[in-house]
């Protein structure tokens, strides 16, 4: 591939999640939030909206409406994706393919979510196996994560305190992020004082429900250099999955994640120990436990000790979810994680900046697992 066509992320934008969380508005539009984020991304890149020739929207009902409202009446490519956890990874994978193939020059990837204001509820919706699952309490994805973590405990002796440490440390990152929803630090006593939602998962093991928008721009290295900023290259990009009637797997998606890791690290030309920071999809804390092992960051069954040793904290081996993640910054279904990964590589992540950050991992651990490695 011509190096000039190396896909790069040149602009990122997010709405301030905290103020939106505290100022509910039933008339707030997901389209408006997405547009606000895209305006921010354009300003961040130093680009005009006319530079955009392709658009991928997520969670918004219509890419036609979004493009028309934003004045993008002539585009080469447009697509819609649902808001599910893996879709953030698929959006970037699509954008990368479009840039590499020459089918697009600048792709806007945009997400909008007004779920808190319009009181969206998660869980309880019928699935192909509801008649078998519901009587046993398996009415939400959280129940499956709880069951998988119980199996992990049985197989490897993983302490419950592992989940508490993740919730506490990620909240401490959010405390330094002025845009985060939850910024008040929590202690181990705070964590264990909360009731179990689905044993062993407690309140702080669950992601937030909030409003917000996220956007980023993907273009060629040649265009990125012309803009004069710090081009963040997409060095590796991969997706894999396990398809079944059930949300979880007996091996905690280990086989999927191993294939994913081998693919993305080989493409990027680096090893897990070369990473400087990781943003891991944390709809529930056990997802981080599973992703660390599957991606080869630690050995199988070793994530509990790795986390309790504090190797995921700022200033240690591999800082995780440095903006506060889904648990505390805001639940943007993976999209906010990618923005934080970009800012870390650029060196402008504020008080949570990882010194000398060169390589960042963005990974989601869901029925379809996706991973990207970003670098300078």
JOURSUL-V825932 format. One record per run of one state. SS is the DSSP state (2 for helix, 1 for strand, 0 for the rest). FROM is the first residue (numbers start at 1). LEN is the number of residues. If there is no record, write none. Layout:
ss: {SS SS}
from: {FROM FROM}
len: {LEN LEN}
This chain:
ss: {0 2 0 1 0 2 0 2 0 2 0 1 0 2 0 1 0 2 0 1 0 2 0 2 0 2 0 2 0 1 0 1 2 1 0 1 2 0 1 0 2 0 2 0 1 0 1 0 2 0 2 0 1 0 2 0 2 0 2 0 1 0 1 0}
from: {1 3 6 7 15 17 23 30 46 49 52 54 59 63 71 77 82 87 102 106 114 130 137 141 157 161 175 188 194 196 199 201 203 206 207 212 221 228 232 242 254 269 272 275 277 281 284 285 286 295 303 309 319 321 325 330 335 347 350 353 359 365 368 376}
len: {2 3 1 8 2 6 7 16 3 3 2 5 4 8 6 5 5 15 4 8 16 7 4 16 4 14 13 6 2 3 2 2 3 1 5 9 7 4 10 12 15 3 3 2 4 3 1 1 9 8 6 10 2 4 5 5 12 3 3 6 6 3 8 1}
